[in-house]
Amino acid sequence: MRSMEIWQVRQKNLELLARNHSREELASALDYADTNYLNQLIRGHARIGDRTAKKIYEKFELESLWLETPHPNLWGSEDGSSAVNDTPAQYTTLVQVARIPEISWVAASGWDEAIDLFEPGDAYAWHSTTVKCSSRTYALKVRGDSMVNPRGRPTYFEDDVILVDPEQRGAVTTGDRVIALLADPSLAIERRVTFKSIIFDGSQTYLKPLNPAWDNIRDEFTVLGKILSVIGP
C-alpha cells in the first residue's frame, strides 16, 4: 500500500486543477504576482499549508476535503499514462483531516464580551486542518493588535483564524497562547474573554500580549482553551 502525507495529496490534486485552469489563472486566484511560487507548489518543492488550502477551496468552490482526498484514478502515473486501474484503496494518508467550526471572534486587546450565537453543528464557516486536535476544537477570528509580534513569530494579525482546543487547556505552559475567561463574579451574564500568552512566574500567573504596546493582564482568569495554530484567513 502506498502511503502519502497530506501535503503530497494536496500537491497531486493541485496538479489536477492545473490541467483544467491555466497556471496564470491559478496564480491570480491565489493572489500570487506570477506563477513562480505556484510552480513550486505543483512540483512539490513547496508545501500547500492550511491557509493556501482554504483559499483554493474558496476560489474554486471545491467540495469539502476534496483537496485532501486521494484521486489516483485521475492523477495518472508518473510517466503520464492513465492510472485507471488504481483505486483510492491503494492510497492512504498518514495524517487525519479535521473539519473545524468557526464560531465567533476573540479580542486580542483587553477583556471583551464573548459572542457565540451558534448551536452545535452550526458555524460562521468551516475549516480543514491536519493539526492533531480533539473533537471539541473550534476556530475563532482575531480582533485587535495586541498579539501582533514586532519581533517576528509567533504573531497573530487582525482577521487571522486561530484553532482552539479546550481539551488541552489543562496542559498549558509558560508562553503558550490561550483563550482566557475573566473571573469576575459581578459579571453574572456577560462572559469576558481575551486572547494572550500565559505566563507562570513563581506564584504568579498572568496574561502577556506579544505586542509590547499593550500591558500585561493580572486579573483573575480561567483558561478556556489552548491555541494550536493559525488556520486562516
N, C-alpha and C positions, 0 to 999 in steps of 0.2 A: 504494500500500500504506500502510495506516495504522500508524504506529509508536507504541508505547506503552512507557513506562518501567515498571519492575517495581512501583513503588508505585501506579501507575494501575491495573495489572491486579489487584493486591490489593484496591484500593478497589472496583472493579467486582464482584469476587467477594464482598466483604463485603456489598454490596447484595443479592446473591443470597441470602446467609444470612439477611439481614433480611426477606426475603419469606417465609421458612419458619419464622422464630422471631420472637417479639416483641422489640422493642428493649430492653424491661426484662429479658427473659431473656438476651439477648446481653450487656447491660451487667453483669448479675450474674455470668455465666460468665467475664467478663474482669476481675472484681473491681473494677468501677467503682461508685462510690457512687450514681450516677444515669446518665441517658442523654446528658448534655451532651457529654462527650468522644466517646462512641460516635457521636453525630450528626455531629460534626466529621469523624471518620474516614469515615463513609459518604458525606458530601458532598465529600470530598476536600480539606477545609480543613486537615486534619492527615494526616500520612503514617503508614501502618502499618509500623513497623520490625520487625526480626527478632525481638525479644522478644515483641511483641504477636502476630506471625505464629505463633510457636512455641506460644503459649498457645491461639490459635484452633485450631491443629492438634490439640492435646491435648484440649481441651474438646469438640470436635465430631467427633473421630476421623476426620479427613479423610484421603484418600489422599495419598501423597507428592507434593509440588509442585502439589497441586490449586489452592492459593491463588495460585500464581504462573503458572498456565496460563490463557491466554485462553479464555473460553467465550462467544463472541459470539452463538451461536445461542440462548443462554439469557439473555443480558443484555437484549436488546431495544434498540430505538432510543431516542434522547433524547426523542422525543415520546410514548414509552410503548408504541408498537406493537411487534409481534414482529419479530425480525430473523432469520426462518427462512432467508432467502436468503444470510445471511452465513455464511462458513466460517472456521474457525480460520486458514486460509492467508492471510486478508486482514489478519491482525494479527501483528505481530512485536514482540518485546521488545528493548530496547536493552541490557539487562544480563543476563548469564548467571547462572543459579541453580545453585549447587553443593550437593551433599549431603556433609556433614562428619561423620565418626565421632567420637563422644565416647569416648575410650579409657581415661581414667584421671582422677586428680586430681593437683594440684600444690600444694605448700605455699607460701603467702605468709607465710613465717616464716623459719626457718633452713633448713639442709640436711635434707631428708627422703628416705627411700628411694623411688625411682620405682617405681610399680606399673603394669604393663601385662600383663594376662593374656590378651590377645586375639591371634588370628591375623588376617592381612589379610582385610578383609571383615566382621569382627565388631566389635561396639561395645556399650557400655552403652546408647547412644541415638544417634539420627541427627538432625542439624540442617540446616536450609536457610539459605543465606546468599547475598547478592548481592555480597559483598566480593570483589574480584579476588584470587585466590589460586591456588597450584599444586595439582596433583593429589595431592600428598603432605600437604596440610594436614589437621590434626586438631584436636579440641577437648579441653580439659581443664577440670575443675571446680576452682575455687579453694578452698583450705583456709587458715584463718588470717586475720589482720587487718593484716599489715604493709604491704599495698598499699591500705589504706583511707586516702584522702587527706582530711584535715580541712579543707584549703583549697579543696576543690571537685573539679573534674575535671582530669585523668582520675582515676578511682578504681575500685577493684575490691573487691567485698564477698564475704564467705563465701557459697559456692554459686553465685557468678557462673560462667558458662561462657565461656571465652576461646578465641579462634581462634588457632592457632599454625601458622605456615608455616616449615618447616625450610629451604625453598629460599631464603628471604630472610635467613638467619642471617648471611651474609657482608656484608650491606649495612646493618647497624645503625649508628646514630649516637647521640651523647650524648642521653640522655633517652628513647630507645626502650625499650619493655618487652620483656623476653626470658625464655625458659626457659634456665637455665644448669645445667651439669653440673659438680660438684665434681671437680677434677683431683687425685685422691689415689691414688697407686699402691698404698697399703695396702688400699684397697677393691677387691680383686680381683673380687668377685662383685657386691656391692651397688652400685647406681647412685644417688648422692645428687644431687637436683636442687632448684632453687628458682625462684621467680618474682619478678623485681625489675626496676628500671630500670638500664640500663647507663650508666656514666659514663666518659668518656675525659678525663683530666685530665693533660695533658702526657705523661709517660712512664708514668703510672699508669692502670690500668683497674680499676674496682671496681663493685660492685652496690649500688644505693641503694634502700631502701624508700621508699614515698610517705608512710608513717606515721612521723612523727619520733620516736615512742616506740621505734622499732626502730633498731639500729645498722647502719651500712654494713658490707658484707661484702667483705673484702680477700683472701680465699683465692683460690688459682688456680682458674680455671674455664674451661670451654668453652661457647660459645653453641650451644644445640641448635635454637633457633627464635625467630622474631620474632613478637610478639603483634600481630595485625592489628586485632582489635576484641573487644568483648563481645557474644556472641550469645545469652546466656541469663542467668538461668534463664527 
